[in-house]
Amino acid sequence: MPSRSSSASGGTSRRSYRGIAILVILALIVVGAPTLIGAFSGFERTSGGEVAVVRDGGPLDDNKVRQVIDPGSGVTWIGWWSQMHRYPAQQRFYTITSDSGHGERSGVDVVNVPSGDGVNMGIEGTLYFGLNLDHQTLKSFDDKFGTRKFRSTNGGTFYPWEGDDGWSAFLDQIIRPVIDNDLRTQINNFRCAELVSSCALVQNNSAGQQNAGTPQQGNNANIAKIQNAVNTSLAEDLKSTLGADYLTGIHFNLSRVTLPTEVQEAVNQAQAAFAKVTEAQAKVAQARAEAEANKARQDGYNKCPTCAEIEKLKALPQGITVYAPGNTGGVALPTK
């Protein structure tokens, strides 16, 4: 029979082997699981409406841009633990509107800038643009803007490649101030009445009533001038602000120019007052015409007294058989 010491030694050896096996398994899990995850996540692709900038992200890698993946790509190897920065590849737009829920910002969003004569004008419109898809330009854009967060109107902070929230935060913090500045510069070149003709109704000038009739066509032509001027200056201003031609196909469509609420209310009151004046003038003209007609009729009666009597008879109610003006006896009228 084996000795008790031999049995104890064999049991210890088995426990040691079991412990070593467990350690090996744990090591494989610790090392293998991330490796498998890194391997599977190393294959990516883009949809038709997005372009991706890939940055190295492995434990032994740097953080530099590795590659750019064009829109609608097939499955592409991007490396172990690399990071995909996805940007919109299609035409984009930034809308400024008083129509709640339809603008880039939640709620009512209007650019308020002063006209040349100091009236605060509300400007609504849409900026159309696209992201420059040149690879070197995209790498530069990601280095400059894709590595920092921007604050959204809701208070959160996002990278510009973090979906719609991130892209909107970038536009609102970087692009919106340029739009506001260009509109302020161009609107200041025109008086209020040159953009909204009814503005002349409430302005303190002797020619107010005359200016109130400014043709709408003139207002539209001035708005078109502003739009063209903004489109000319906006591309250069955006390039100067961003540092390169990161945006292409830039076009601003100015859709509406409005007056402040209190000014518009004053315009409405002035228009109502003018309507009452017009109504009173019409009544005066009607009374004058009736008076002239009566005078002409009386002149005719003076020249023809018999005609006046005939008219009196015609005016009598039907069924009367006796007519005796100033005569107590009366005069019998012929009956039919």
C-alpha angles and dihedrals in degrees: 000000000000115000122255091245091057091053092050091049092052092050092051091051092051091050090049092051090048091051092049090050091051091050091050091050092049090049090051090050093048093046101029101047095057089042091055091044091049091048095050094042089050090078115078141155138190131235124234093266101049142062123203134214111202121210125191113251110165121129091254097035132092122239098248127128109277102184147327121244116207123226117283096016127167123241107308132189108237099174135256115322092344119161125237118215105195119200131180113267098186130077110290133195140204113209126202111191144145089225101106114235096014100083132078089257122056116256125005113349121180130155106235113203131159123252122227090271095047103262113141105237125199113224125197127182148117131258115213120198146136136222115255105250097198105127097228091046091050092050090051091047092051092048092051103037108008093067096058136062127239128207117242126214088255092060100254125120122229142170111244090245093057097101126270093326092056095044092048091049090053092049094046095050101038109022103034096064090055091052091048093050094049092049091048091053095049099040089053089066092067136060119237094251090053089063102031112024095200089064088081090067093071102032121106102243134115092235094054096116092047093048090048087075095059106144115253088228089065091053092050091049091053092048089052089052090053092048093051092047091050091050090051096049100033097069092052093043092050091048090050093047097044095038098236144027093285092144126055137185092035114184130158120204111200103207105172145011117199139179124239114270095253092047092048090051090052089050091051091051092048091050090050090051091050089050091055091048090051091049091050091048089052091052091049090050091049093050091048091051092049091049091051090048092051091048092051090048092050091049088055092050091050090056093044113032090174090058088054091054091049090052090050091054092049090052094055117107116258117261098039110131100179127052117179114160107184092351121104091198096057131211123258114232120217114256125216 
